[in-house]
Amino acid sequence: MADRLMTGTEAPGFTLKDSHGKDVSLASTRGRNTIVYFYPAASTPGCTKQACDFRDSLASLQAAGYEVLGISPDPVEKLAKFAATEALSFPLLSDADHAVAEAYGAWGEKKNYGKTYQGLIRSTIVVDTEGKVAVAQYNVRATGHVAKLRRDLKIDS
C-alpha cells in the first residue's frame, strides 16, 4: 500500500478518462479547490448513495469554490451507465489499473467477511488551489460522508 497523503504535501498529478472517454487531469482544476473521492465500484448501494450525495450537494460545493471528481477502478463504459442512471453531473474517472488510487494511498489491504485482499479504500482528498492536499480522509463511510465533509470544510447547506 502506498503511503497516505498528508496535509500540505503536493497532490500527485494524474490524467484519466471520464465517463465520456475524455481525458481529465488534476492540472486542469488548478486554481480551484477540488474534492477527489475514491469509491470501490459504480452502481453498488454504498457507492450510489455517496455519488448521489455529492450530486445533491454539487451546486453548494461549486458555489463555495469546490469541484468534484469521482475515481474508481471501473471501466469507462460502466461509469457512463452509472452517470446516466443516477444523473451524475460531475466527472467520474476510470482508474482501471488503480495507479492513481495507489499514488493517493487509496489502494491497499481490506478485510471483508473474514477475507483479506487488495482493493480500493473509500477515501476523499481535497486539493487546494495550489495543488496541495488540504484534507485527506481515509476509510470514510459512504453514508453521511458528504455531510461530514461539508461540515469539515465549513460549507453551509
N, C-alpha and C positions, 0 to 999 in steps of 0.2 A: 504494500500500500504506500502511496506517495504521502509525503508529509502534508499535514493540513495547512492551509494558508493562515497567515497571521495578519491582523490589522496593521496597516501601514506598509505592507510589502507590495511589490508590483504584481498586479494580476497577470497570469500567463495569457499571452495573446492566442487567438485562435481564429480560424475561418472554417465554418461548417455549412452544409447545405440545409436550407429551411424546407418547410413542407411543400414549397413550390419548386424546389430544385435550385433555388438561387443561393449564391454564396452570401453569408452574413459573417462579418468579422467583429470582434470586440473593438478593434480600432475604429470602426465606423460609428461607435457610440461615444467616442472621446468627446469631452465637453458636456456630457450628460451623465447623471448618475444612472447606473444600470444594475438591475437585480437579475443575477444569473442563478436560476434554480435548476437543480438536477433532480430528475424523477425516474424511477425504475422502468415503468412501462406504460405507454399510452393505452387508454381505454380500460384500465383496471380501476376498480372502485376508488381506492385512495388517490391515485394519480388524477382521476377525473375530478374528484372533489377539490383537490388542490388547484388544478388548472382552472376550474370554474370559479374558484375564489379569486384567483388572480384576474380572470376575465371580468368579474363583477367589481373588482377594485381598480381596474385599469385606468379609468378616467381620473380618479382622485390621485392615483400614483403618478400619472403623467402630469397632472396639474401641479403636483409637488416637485416635479422635475426628475421623475424616475421612469426609465424604460424597463421592460421586462423581456427576458429571453429564457425560454424553457429548453432544457437539454436532456435528451435520453438516448439510450443506445438503439432505439427503434429506427428502422429504415424510413426513408423519405415518404414512401407510399403509405405506410401506417400512420405517420404524422399527418399527412394530408387528410386522411379519413377522420382521424381524431379531431383535427382542427375544424373540419366541416361539420361533423356530428355535434360538436359542443359549441360551435360558433366562437371559436377562439381567434381573437384578432391580433394577438402578439406573436412574434416568431417562435416556432418550435423547431429546434435544430437537431439534426441526426449526428450522433457521435458513435457510429456503429462499432468502431474499434476501441471505444472508451478511452482514447488517448487524452482528450480534454478532461474527462472526469478524473483520470489518474493525475493529471497536472494540477488539478484543483483539490486533490485529496478526497474526492467523492467516489472513489472506487476502492473496494477493499473487502476484507473478511466480513461476512454476515452469517448470522445463525437464524435458522427458521425451522421449526418443528424438529429440533434436535440435530439438524444437519448444518455443517459449516461449509460455506462456499464463497467464491469471489463474486461480488456483484456491486451494483450501484447503491451508494449510501445517499439517502434523501438529504440534500444539502442546499443551502442558499448562501450565495456570496453577493454582497453589494459592492460594486466597483464605483469609486468616486469619479469626478470629472477629469481627474489627472491620471486615471488608470490604476489607482492604488486600491487595495482592499480596505473598505470602510467597515464592513461587518462580515464575519464568517461564522455560519451556523451549520453544524453537522448533526446527523441523526434527528432531524426535525420530524414532527408529526405532520401527516397530510392534512388532517382536520384541525382547523384553528390556527394553522401556521401563518397564513396571510394576515389575520387579525393581530397576532402577536408581533409580526414583523412591522406592521403599521404602527403599533404602539412603540416598538423599539426605535423606529425612525421618526416618531412624533408626527405622524400624518393623521390628521383628523378625517372623519368619515365624510 
